[in-house]
Every structure is written in structure tokens, then in C-alpha cells.
Amino acid sequence: MVMEYTEIVSTVKDFLADEFEVDSSVIIDDANLIETLELDSLDFVDLVVIIESNFGFKPTAEDFKGISTFKQFYDFIEGRVNS
């Protein structure tokens, strides 16, 4: 299943705002993902489940090591979905 980048970004923003109860206006490309969403280790478990249900793959802890911004997160998902 190939998805447009804008569709991926929109889907990710929607589920992040909903799941982590933040205003979508704070979800901007260069913002820090962990700090903005105030993620803890349990939140990462939720994030993995949400990604799997929305995009059909299950990321590992290793996958998150190089991701600090929302843009990097979108790029990671786009790379996995469209590979």
C-alpha cells in the first residue's frame, strides 16, 4: 500500500493529537517528539500499537533511536510504508 506523504503526516498528526491529548497546533515538523507529547516508556508501547493499526507494521525500540522530531517520525513511517 503506497501512501502520499501528506496523507501520512495527516494521519500521524490526528492520532497523536487524539491519543496523547495535545492540540494539533503543537505538532510541528521541527518540534521534539518526546518533549512535545511528554512521552514515557508506556506511551511508546501505545505508539507502537497505533502505528501497527494505522500503517500495518510494528516498529521496534531500535527504530526510535534516531527519531527526535516529528519530521523524522513522518519520514521514518513514510520510508517503511512505501518501501
N, C-alpha and C positions, 0 to 999 in steps of 0.2 A: 504494500500500500504506500504510494507516494503521496506526501502531503506538501502543500505550499508552506514556505517559511512563515508567512503571515498567519496562516491557519494554526500552525504550531504555537506561535507566540500568543495568539488569542486564546487558544485552548489552555495553555500553561497559565497565563495571567488569570483566567477565570477560575481554574481550580485552586490556584494558590491563594487568591483573594478569599474564596469561599472557605477552603479548608483551614487556613491559618488566620482567618478573620482580620484581614488588613484591607485598607482601601486600595483599590487597584492603581490609584494615582501614585502610590509609593513604589510600585513595581516598575522601575525604570532600568534600562539596559546596564548602566554603569554602577547601579547600587549593589551593595554587598548582600548576597542572597541570605546568608545565615543571620547577619545582624538585622536586616530589614524584617525578616519573618520571625526573628527570635527563635530559631530552631534549636532544639536539643536532640539528644540521641533517639528518643522515642518518635520525634517528629520525622526523622529520616526514615523510620520504618513506614510511617504513614505515606511519606513521599514516594517510596518505592512502590507501594501498593497502588497509589494513584497513577503513577507513571505506567505501571503494568496494565491497569484497567483502561487507560486512555490511549496508550500507544503500542501495547502488545509486546513489550519487552521488560525484563526485570533488571534494573541497574544494580551494580554491586557497590560496596563501600569504596572500593578502588576507583570506580568511575567518578566519584565525587571529589577525589583528592585534588584535581586540577581546576575545580569549578569554584569561583568565588563571586562572580557577578551573574546577574540574570541573563545577560547576553551570552556568557559562556554556557549557562544552563540550556538556553534555547539552542545554541549551536550543537551542544552535545546530543540533545534529543533529536534534532534535525539530522545529524550525522548517523544516528542509529536507525531512525525511522526510514530514511531514504538511502540506506546502504545496500 
